[in-house]
Amino acid sequence: MTSYNALYDGNMRHFFENSVVQSHLYRTGQIDKAGRVIDLDKNASKLHIIEKEFQNAERAEGRRQRDEEEVSHKPRATTQHTKTNTIPFSN
């Protein structure tokens, strides 16, 4: 037996046509902007992929920041310039 979902119940249509209820359903991700019901089970795999992409992006950003810090903290190679005393050549 399938589970009951009031969003699909035709008898509840009048309740769900209320703009306050619709804005709540939209904010909580149960309907889209057009008022269509979002099947959370179908979209769970998409959400999982998006979450993984965010995690990977955060890791990459952390690595980039660490690399940037390493570069800024490394002592710079200095070249010693020797000043030579030259005597002007006169004719």
Secondary structure, DSSP 8 states (H G I E B T S, - for coil): -----GGG-GGGHHHHTSHHHHHHHHHTTSB-TT--B--HHHHHHHHHHHHHHHHHHHHHHHHHHHHHHHHHHS-----------------
